[in-house]
Amino acid sequence: MIIAAAMAASVALAGAVSPAAFAADLKIGLAADVSSLDPHYLNIAPNISFASHLFDALVHIDANGHLIPGLAVSWKAVDATTWEFKLRRGVKFHDGSELTAEDVIFSLDRPATLTNSPGPFTSYTKQIISKQAVDSYTIRLKTAKPYGPLPLDVSSIFIVSKKASLHATTDDFNSGKALIGTGPFKFISFKRGDSIQVARNDSYWGEKAAWDKVTFRIITSGAPRVAALLAGDVDAIDGVPPADIAKLKTNAKFKLEQKISWRTLFWELDQQARVSPYITDKAGKPLAVNPLRDVRVRQAISKAINRKALTERTLEGLAVPASNIVAPGILGYNDSLQVEAYDPEGAKKLLAAAGYPNGFALTLHGPNNRYINDEQVVQTVAQFLSKVGIQAKVETLPLAAYFPKASKGDFSVALLGWGTLATDFGLRTLTGTPNPDTGWGSWNWGKYSNPALDELVQSSLSSVDEAKREDFAKKAAALALKDYALIPLHHQYATWALRKGIKYAARTDEFTFAHQFKPE
């Protein structure tokens, strides 16, 4: 059943492009399903990407992962624990009402009220202990401790109309009843698991979209998504399957847009003082001591991996070797860190020094439907490890089964991917000593802990001076990787395929924004 809202009257495509030469409607095939239209309900990338069409945040992110003005034209640290945001004047919601500080404060409060959220946005708001509307266009946000990343945090909180959302439920957003934002498009319809339609917001405060109407088709399987593009059923697709890239490159009717993604693929290692569940001697007997707690063993695993061969062959050139846990250009990326050299002999020596001259056996786990050629990546790394004496089995699972097990620490060595716009954010989440009260280590499923690293990360997060923050973040990255808190593998490329006649600036965050597609 299609849930529909009244569609705003469309206008002709602006500019000099002839309507006969270029249609004013755009159709996009999305690789990931959009499960909720409530912008504060479920904190996952597909939902956030789509919400950006209907709503704005105080701070936006450009295609390279840098902060730019959104509904806030400027922001500054008034003191070590107070941030001030100046709002853009004259911004209208889709119902014609004007944006004020009251709407912003309501929107920052709302995520905490959604207690049934399976993936809450409260990690972005919990640092804020008070909110003050200085006037209709100025707000001040107070934190308990100095906290530098607050502008980045609020880039993930979409601003809704208090009037339209005060008593609205998530179902009201999904039905379209409460979908009143300030974004570049207005809602038309939502057919769950199939399609979403939006119309251009001609009163948008920023650059107007080139399209009267946009239809997003949810096509999660790669082959049907490419087939829809080739047949002309859609104008563009994201998440291009690696096997189809060469074919599309040589087809004159289409073109590709690519960019190194913010997503880093890495191995998470069980570092708990326990008998690790998938590590044994070569006869199959569980080892009494977890070898992954020894930094020499972790380093040996890293040295055993030929990242150049992995990215060029297994990943078909759709990734680059990683030396950091964040992609190049991201805050805190440390240029002094080098990609681990492939050194199987050095790996054997490290294993021997750690007390494993004959190696041991383990199972590598990974998903088989989440990352580019993920199952093949796991198999390739298993082959590399076998060459240094680590007898590696492979077990891959669909994402829906894999993540719940990985999050409970059920695996010894698990392939994961993480995207972030700041090194200190990533380290807090991936390597911070787990603490449910503070949110540290929420993805540190191997239970790594290093108080010295935690201190550096905290110093970075506490720096409201950007230069000092970046310096601490780089030092933290160096320490984490020297200790092999995790083992970085590669940064993926994000790839879009478009029919000729339109263009798109590929984004580091992998988001697909219809308003950033342009006619050529």
VENHU-V992503 format. One record per backbone hydrogen bond with DSSP energy under -1.0 kcal/mol. CO is the residue of the C=O (numbers start at 1). NH is the residue of the N-H. Records with the same first field share a line. If there is no record, write none. Layout:
BEGIN
CO: NH ; NH
END
This chain:
BEGIN
3: 190
18: 22
24: 212 ; 213
26: 215
27: 235 ; 236
28: 217
29: 238
30: 219
38: 41
42: 44
44: 48
45: 49
46: 50
47: 51
48: 52
50: 53
51: 54 ; 55
53: 185
54: 183
56: 159
57: 71
58: 70 ; 72
60: 68
62: 65
63: 508
66: 62
68: 60
71: 88
74: 86
76: 84
79: 82
81: 143
82: 78 ; 79
83: 141
84: 76
85: 139
86: 73 ; 74
91: 99
93: 96
97: 93
100: 104
101: 105
102: 106
103: 107
104: 108
105: 109
106: 110
110: 113
111: 114
113: 115
114: 117
119: 43
121: 124
122: 126
125: 128
130: 142
132: 134 ; 140
135: 138
136: 101
137: 87
138: 134 ; 135
139: 85
140: 132
141: 83
142: 129 ; 130
149: 153
150: 154
153: 156
154: 157
161: 165
162: 166
165: 168
169: 173
170: 174
171: 175
172: 178
178: 180
180: 161
181: 94
184: 201
186: 199
188: 5
189: 197
190: 3
191: 194 ; 195
194: 218
195: 191
196: 216
197: 188 ; 189
198: 214
199: 186
201: 204
212: 200
213: 26
214: 198
215: 28
216: 196
217: 30
221: 225
222: 226
223: 227
224: 228
225: 229
226: 230
227: 231
228: 233 ; 234
229: 232
235: 499
236: 29
237: 497
241: 244
242: 245
244: 248
245: 249
246: 250
248: 251
251: 254
253: 500
255: 498
257: 496
259: 494
263: 492
264: 418
265: 489 ; 490
266: 416
267: 487
268: 414
272: 274
276: 279
278: 363
279: 287
280: 361
281: 284
285: 281
290: 293
291: 294
294: 298
295: 299
296: 300
297: 301
298: 302
299: 303
300: 304
302: 305
303: 343
305: 307
306: 310
307: 311
308: 312
309: 313
310: 315
311: 317
315: 318
318: 493
320: 491
327: 330
330: 333
331: 423
334: 337
343: 347
344: 348
345: 349
346: 350
347: 351
348: 352
349: 353
350: 354
351: 356
352: 355
356: 359
360: 391
361: 280
362: 393
364: 395
365: 415
366: 397
371: 374
373: 377
374: 378
375: 379
376: 380
377: 381
378: 382
379: 383
380: 384
381: 385
382: 386
385: 388 ; 390
391: 362
393: 364
395: 366
397: 368
398: 401 ; 402
399: 403
402: 406
403: 407
405: 410
406: 409
412: 270
413: 365
414: 268
416: 266
418: 264
422: 426
423: 427
424: 428
425: 429
426: 430
427: 431 ; 432
428: 441
429: 443
435: 439
439: 442
440: 435
441: 444
443: 445
444: 447
446: 271
450: 454
451: 455
452: 456
453: 457
454: 458
455: 459
456: 460
457: 461
458: 462
460: 463
461: 148
465: 469
466: 470
467: 471
468: 472
469: 473
470: 474
471: 475
472: 476
473: 477
474: 478
475: 479
476: 480
477: 481
478: 482
479: 483
480: 485
487: 267
489: 322
490: 265
491: 320
492: 261
494: 259
495: 240
496: 257
497: 237
498: 255
499: 502
501: 520
503: 518
507: 510
508: 262
513: 516
514: 517
518: 503
END
